[in-house]
Amino acid sequence: MAQKLKQDCATAQDQLAASSQEQSRLVSKLKSDVDTLYDALYRGGNQIQLSSPELCEQFRQLEADLNQLNQLLMDLIADVKSKRNFLESNKLHQMERNLYVYFFKDEDHLKEMVEKLEQQSEAKAKARVLEN
């Protein structure tokens, strides 16, 4: 029985030594990982860096591009409004625009519109002749 206790004690001491070595190795690895994390967060300075300078530069460039795009869109919207106002105020240009649309989209409707305009023009011409 004493022999068995002595063996159990020796086994427990061996396991304790192995466990101590494993713990020492894990603590060393943890310290290394903490140092790596510290270097990544502080980048050699005293103040924490929550983002990388490369990423910040890309965000600045993205913001500048977005501002430029926004300005181009605002200019485009102003141009479209200006042209819309011009077309709404000028019936001849509005009719001309519609004819271009019909030319590219609906030939039959274009033909009908042109015939209708020709008839109106002939009717006005005849009315002028009759007035004189």
N, C-alpha and C positions, 0 to 999 in steps of 0.2 A: 504494500500500500504506500509506504514512504517513497519507494522507487517510482511509483506511478505519479505521485504528487510532485516529485522532483522533475520528472519528464514533462508534466503539465506546466510546471513553473518555467522550465527552460523553453518550451514551445511558446508560452505566453510572452516571455522576454524576447524571443526571436521575432514574434509577430509585432510586438511593440517597437522593436528596432526598425523593422521593415516599414511599419506604419509611420514612424518618426521620419525616416528617410523620404517616404512618399510625401508626407506633409511638408517637409523642407523643400522638396522639388516643386510642389504646387505653390507654396508661398513665394518662391523665387520667380516662377512663371507669372504669378499674379502681380508681383512688383514690377516685372518687366512690362506687362500689359498696361499697368497704371502709368508707368513712365511714358509709354508710347502714346497713350490717350492724352496725357498732360501736354506732351509736345505737339500733338495734333490740335488741341484746343487753344493753347496759348501761343504757339508758333514762336517760341523764343522770347516772348515779351511778358509783361506782368498783367496784361489785360486779356480776358478770355475772348477768343475769336469764334463766333458762332457760325460763321460762314467763310468759305474760302475766297481769297481775293479774285481768283479766276472767275468764280461764279458771280461775284459782285460785278465784275467788269462786263460779263455777258448780260446781266440784268440791266446794267446802265445802257448798254448798246440796244437791248430790246426796247427799253423805255424810249430811247431817242427815235428808234424806228417806228414805234407806235405813235409817237407824237407827230412824226413826219407824215405817216399814213393818215392820221386824224386830220391834219391840215390839208392834205390832198383831197380827202373826202369832203371836207367842208367847202373847199374851193369848187369841187365838182358839183356839190349840191347847190351852191350859189349860182353856178353857171347854168345848171338845169332850170332853176327857178327863173333866172333871167330870160332864158330862151322860151320857157313856157309862157311867161308874161308877154313876151314879144309876140308869140304866136296867137295868144288869146286876144291881144289888142289889134292884130293885123289879120283880117279875115282872108285876104288874098294869100298870104303865106300859109295860113292854116289849111286852106283848100289845096294849095300846092303840095304841102306835106302829106295830106291825105291821099292825093293822087300818087305820090311816090310810094306810099305804103301799099296802095292797091296794085301798083305796077309790080311790086315784088311779091305780093301775097295772093292777090285774087284778080287775075286777068279779066274774067267775065264781069266782075263788078266795075273794074276800071273802064271797060268798054261801055257799060251802061252809063257810067258817070260822064264820060267824054261825050257820048251821044246826047245826054241830057243837057250838058253845058253848050253843045253846038246848037241845040234847039232853042235854048234860052237866048243865046247870042243872036240867032237868026230872028227870033221874035223881037228882040230889042232893036235890031237893025231895021226891021220892017216898020216898027212903031216910030222910029226916027224919020224914016222916009215919008211916012204918012203925015207926020207932024209938019214937015217942011212943005 
